[in-house]
Amino acid sequence: MKKITIKDIAKAADVSVTTVSFVLNQKGEQKGISREVIEKVIKVSEEMKFKPNMIASSLRTGKTRSIGLIVEDISNPFFSDLARVIEREAADLNYRVFYCSTEGDDKRAQDLVHSLLQAKVDGFIVTPTEKMREVIDHLVQLKCPVVLADSYFENQEVSHVVLDNYEGAYTAVEYLLQNGFTKIAFVTNYSQLIQMSLRKQGYVEALQEAGFYDESRILDMDYYISEDNRIEIISKFLGEKAEIDAVLFGANYLLLAGLQSFRNLGLRIPIDKAVISFDDHDSFRLHSPPITVLAQPIEEIGKMTVQLLMGQMITVSDFKAVKEKKRGRLIIRESV
């Protein structure tokens, strides 16, 4: 197969070779090339699957054609699935992805950002920890392209793509109510991250509107406790609240602890208590009975984060933050 060159792209896009060179080297706006032409050249180069010489390009432009992806926990199926989509989308655009996992450690997150800056990545996709606001602000001040996924910080002008967490929790509670459950608990963790507070808000308002809200049925736990402590606290909570007929878990790792708590208490799903969890997990499909979940649109989130990041790389001078919410999908199984 013939190797595609910038001359081929220029011919197909009906522009000069120089114009193609400026656009592909991210100097289009600097050289006064219109947005329409920039987008046309990029579209043609993608369609023709153009693969530039990355070493030569890096030496010439100072760009590494690499993205730093910082997630909370790469072993969590949600984050690993998201990373796979981002890596695939980036590879299609001839970008490499450097994976990093914060493990929920804010200091580690700061160190990772610093290391990736030293490696001269061209942009960042981040699922932020609670105290990363200042780090993200620093990236913005450096005019480094950055997009947040899964969570964001209020009143911060940074592009993000997230689940509509309020709507997701509201939908899950509404489904439980429709199936006759009224004493519904919510197991979550107290966190400064916006997604957890929005999930709680959706839960609370759905039950308030139905006239069944009881604050004592919310279990807020410290995010940083061990798995054994989490199981112990959930077991104690469910043991003391025998009237609870359904439980909404705010994240898949909370349900994993919850399932062990159910076993410890001899509780059967859905005979004793119905269960729904945010975020899917392989074990939830295999569990007996399979668990109903509010699944995030991982494919959409991954694709959109890469698109927004590439857009920032092209339009650094007049960049405006884009804030996207994606609806989740209630996957109905046998736990309700």
C-alpha positions in Angstrom: 0.0 0.0 0.0 1.3 3.4 -0.9 2.4 5.6 2.0 0.3 8.7 2.3 2.2 12.0 2.2 1.3 15.6 2.9 1.3 16.1 -0.8 -1.5 13.6 -1.1 -3.5 15.4 1.6 -2.9 18.7 0.0 -4.3 17.4 -3.3 -7.3 15.8 -1.7 -8.1 18.9 0.4 -7.4 21.3 -2.5 -4.9 23.3 -0.5 -1.2 23.9 -0.7 1.4 21.6 0.8 2.5 24.5 3.1 -1.1 24.9 4.4 -1.2 21.1 5.2 2.2 21.3 7.0 1.1 24.3 9.1 -2.2 22.6 10.1 -0.7 19.2 10.9 2.0 20.9 13.0 -0.7 22.8 14.9 0.4 26.2 13.5 -2.7 26.8 11.4 -4.3 29.6 13.5 -0.9 31.2 14.1 -0.4 31.4 10.3 -3.9 32.9 9.8 -5.4 29.8 8.3 -9.2 29.8 8.6 -11.0 27.4 11.0 -12.9 25.9 8.0 -9.6 25.0 6.2 -8.0 23.7 9.4 -10.9 21.3 10.0 -11.0 20.3 6.4 -7.3 19.3 6.4 -7.6 17.4 9.6 -10.7 15.6 8.3 -8.9 14.6 5.1 -5.8 13.5 6.9 -7.9 11.3 9.2 -9.8 9.8 6.4 -6.6 9.0 4.5 -5.1 7.6 7.8 -2.1 9.8 7.5 0.7 8.8 9.8 3.5 11.4 10.2 7.0 10.6 11.2 6.6 11.1 14.9 10.3 11.6 15.7 10.8 14.1 13.0 7.6 15.9 13.9 8.6 16.1 17.5 12.0 17.6 16.7 10.4 20.1 14.4 7.4 21.2 16.4 8.3 20.4 20.0 5.1 18.2 20.1 5.4 14.6 21.3 2.0 13.5 20.0 1.3 12.0 23.4 -1.5 12.3 25.9 -1.2 11.9 29.7 -4.2 9.9 31.0 -4.5 10.1 34.8 -7.3 7.9 36.3 -8.2 7.1 39.9 -7.7 3.3 39.7 -6.8 1.5 36.5 -7.9 -1.8 38.1 -11.5 -0.6 38.4 -13.4 -1.9 35.3 -14.9 1.6 34.7 -11.5 3.3 34.5 -9.9 0.5 32.5 -12.8 0.4 30.0 -12.6 4.2 29.7 -8.8 4.0 29.2 -9.3 1.5 26.4 -11.7 3.8 24.5 -9.4 6.8 24.9 -6.3 4.8 23.8 -8.2 3.5 20.7 -9.5 7.0 19.8 -6.0 8.6 20.3 -4.3 5.8 18.3 -6.6 6.6 15.4 -5.3 10.1 15.5 -1.7 8.8 15.8 -1.3 9.8 19.4 0.2 7.7 22.2 -1.4 7.5 25.7 0.6 7.4 28.9 -1.5 5.7 31.6 -1.1 6.8 35.3 -3.2 5.8 38.3 -3.5 8.0 41.3 -5.0 5.3 43.6 -7.0 8.1 45.2 -3.8 9.7 46.5 -3.8 13.5 46.0 -0.1 13.9 46.5 0.6 11.1 44.0 -1.8 12.8 41.5 0.3 16.1 41.8 3.5 14.2 41.2 2.1 12.4 38.2 1.1 15.7 36.6 4.5 17.1 37.2 6.2 14.0 35.7 4.0 14.1 32.6 4.7 17.8 32.1 8.4 17.0 32.2 7.8 14.3 29.6 6.2 17.1 27.5 2.9 15.4 26.8 0.7 17.5 24.5 -2.4 17.3 26.7 -4.1 15.7 29.7 -7.2 13.7 30.3 -7.9 13.4 34.0 -10.4 11.8 36.3 -9.6 14.1 39.3 -9.2 13.4 42.9 -10.7 15.6 45.6 -7.7 18.0 46.0 -6.6 18.3 42.3 -8.3 21.6 41.7 -5.1 23.6 42.2 -3.2 21.2 39.9 -5.8 21.6 37.2 -5.8 25.4 37.6 -2.0 25.2 37.1 -2.4 23.3 33.9 -4.9 25.9 32.7 -2.5 28.7 33.6 0.2 27.0 31.5 -2.2 26.8 28.6 -1.8 23.1 28.6 -4.9 21.4 27.0 -6.8 19.4 29.6 -10.2 17.6 29.8 -11.7 16.1 32.9 -13.7 12.9 32.8 -16.0 11.3 35.4 -15.8 14.4 37.7 -15.1 18.1 37.7 -14.8 21.1 40.0 -17.6 23.6 40.2 -16.9 27.2 39.0 -13.8 26.0 37.1 -13.6 26.8 33.4 -12.3 23.4 32.3 -13.8 21.1 29.7 -15.3 18.0 31.1 -17.4 15.0 30.1 -19.4 13.3 32.8 -22.4 11.2 33.6 -25.6 13.0 34.4 -25.3 11.8 38.0 -28.4 13.5 39.3 -30.6 12.0 36.6 -29.0 8.6 37.1 -29.7 8.4 40.8 -33.2 9.8 40.2 -33.9 7.1 37.6 -32.7 4.3 39.8 -34.8 5.4 42.7 -37.8 5.9 40.5 -37.4 2.3 39.2 -37.3 1.0 42.7 -40.4 3.0 43.6 -42.3 1.7 40.6 -41.6 -1.9 41.8 -43.1 -1.2 45.2 -40.0 -0.4 47.3 -40.4 2.6 49.5 -37.8 2.1 52.3 -34.8 2.7 50.1 -31.2 3.2 51.5 -28.3 4.9 49.8 -24.8 3.8 50.4 -22.1 6.3 49.4 -19.0 8.1 50.7 -18.7 11.7 51.8 -16.5 13.4 49.2 -15.8 16.8 47.8 -16.2 15.3 44.3 -19.2 16.6 42.6 -20.5 13.3 41.1 -21.1 11.8 44.6 -23.0 14.8 45.8 -25.2 14.9 42.7 -26.0 11.2 43.1 -27.1 11.8 46.6 -29.1 14.8 45.5 -30.9 12.7 42.9 -31.7 10.0 45.4 -32.9 12.5 48.0 -35.2 14.5 45.7 -36.7 11.4 44.1 -37.8 10.1 47.5 -38.9 13.5 48.8 -41.2 14.0 45.8 -42.7 10.5 46.4 -43.0 11.2 50.2 -40.7 8.4 51.4 -37.5 10.3 52.2 -35.8 9.3 55.5 -32.3 10.8 56.1 -31.4 8.0 58.4 -31.3 5.6 55.5 -28.2 7.3 54.0 -24.9 5.7 54.8 -22.0 8.1 54.2 -18.5 6.5 54.6 -15.0 7.8 54.5 -13.6 7.1 51.0 -10.1 6.1 52.3 -11.1 3.3 54.7 -10.1 -0.3 54.0 -12.3 -2.9 52.3 -12.7 -4.8 55.6 -13.9 -1.6 57.4 -16.3 -0.8 54.6 -17.8 -4.3 54.9 -18.1 -3.9 58.6 -19.8 -0.5 58.5 -22.3 -1.6 55.8 -23.1 -4.8 57.7 -23.7 -2.7 60.9 -25.9 -0.2 59.0 -28.0 -2.9 57.4 -28.3 -4.9 60.6 -29.6 -1.9 62.5 -32.0 -0.8 59.7 -33.9 -4.0 59.1 -36.9 -2.2 57.6 -34.8 -1.2 54.5 -36.3 -3.0 51.5 -33.9 -1.8 48.8 -30.4 -0.3 48.6 -28.8 2.0 45.9 -25.0 1.8 46.0 -23.2 4.9 44.8 -20.3 3.1 43.1 -19.4 -0.4 42.1 -16.7 -0.8 44.7 -19.3 0.0 47.4 -21.6 -2.8 46.1 -18.6 -5.2 46.1 -18.3 -4.5 49.8 -22.1 -4.6 50.1 -22.4 -8.1 48.6 -20.0 -9.4 51.3 -22.1 -7.6 53.9 -25.2 -9.3 52.6 -23.5 -12.7 52.9 -22.4 -11.9 56.5 -26.0 -11.0 57.4 -27.6 -13.9 55.5 -29.6 -11.5 53.4 -30.9 -12.7 50.0 -31.2 -10.5 46.9 -33.9 -9.5 45.9 -36.0 -11.5 48.4 -34.8 -9.6 51.5 -33.6 -6.5 49.8 -33.5 -5.2 46.2 -30.2 -3.8 44.9 -29.1 -1.3 42.3 -25.5 0.0 41.8 -23.9 2.8 39.9 -21.3 1.5 37.4 -21.2 -2.0 36.0 -18.7 -4.7 36.9 -18.0 -8.2 35.4 -18.9 -9.8 38.7 -22.3 -8.1 38.7 -23.3 -9.9 35.5 -22.1 -13.2 36.9 -23.6 -12.8 40.4 -26.6 -14.9 41.3 -28.9 -13.1 40.8 -27.3 -10.7 38.3 -27.2 -7.1 39.6 -29.2 -4.2 38.1 -26.9 -1.2 37.4 -26.9 2.4 36.3 -24.2 2.0 33.6 -22.1 5.0 32.4 -21.9 5.6 28.6 -18.2 4.8 28.6 -17.8 4.8 24.8 -19.4 8.2 24.5 -17.4 9.7 27.4 -14.1 8.3 26.0 -14.7 9.5 22.5 -15.9 13.0 23.6 -12.9 13.6 25.9 -10.4 12.9 23.1 -12.4 15.1 20.6 -12.4 18.0 23.1 -8.7 17.6 23.8 -7.9 17.6 20.2 -10.0 20.7 19.7 -8.1 22.5 22.4 -4.8 21.6 20.8 -5.9 23.1 17.6 -7.6 26.2 19.0 -5.5 27.2 22.0 -5.9 31.0 21.4 -9.7 31.2 21.5 -10.5 28.1 23.5 -13.7 28.0 25.5 -14.6 25.3 28.0 -17.1 22.7 26.9 -19.1 21.0 29.6 -20.9 17.8 28.6 -23.3 15.5 30.5 -24.2 12.1 29.2 -27.2 10.1 30.3 -26.6 6.7 31.9 -28.4 3.5 31.1 -30.4 1.5 33.6 -29.5 -2.1 32.8 -32.3 -4.2 34.4 -31.3 -7.6 35.7 -32.7 -9.8 38.5 -31.7 -7.9 41.7 -35.0 -5.9 41.8 
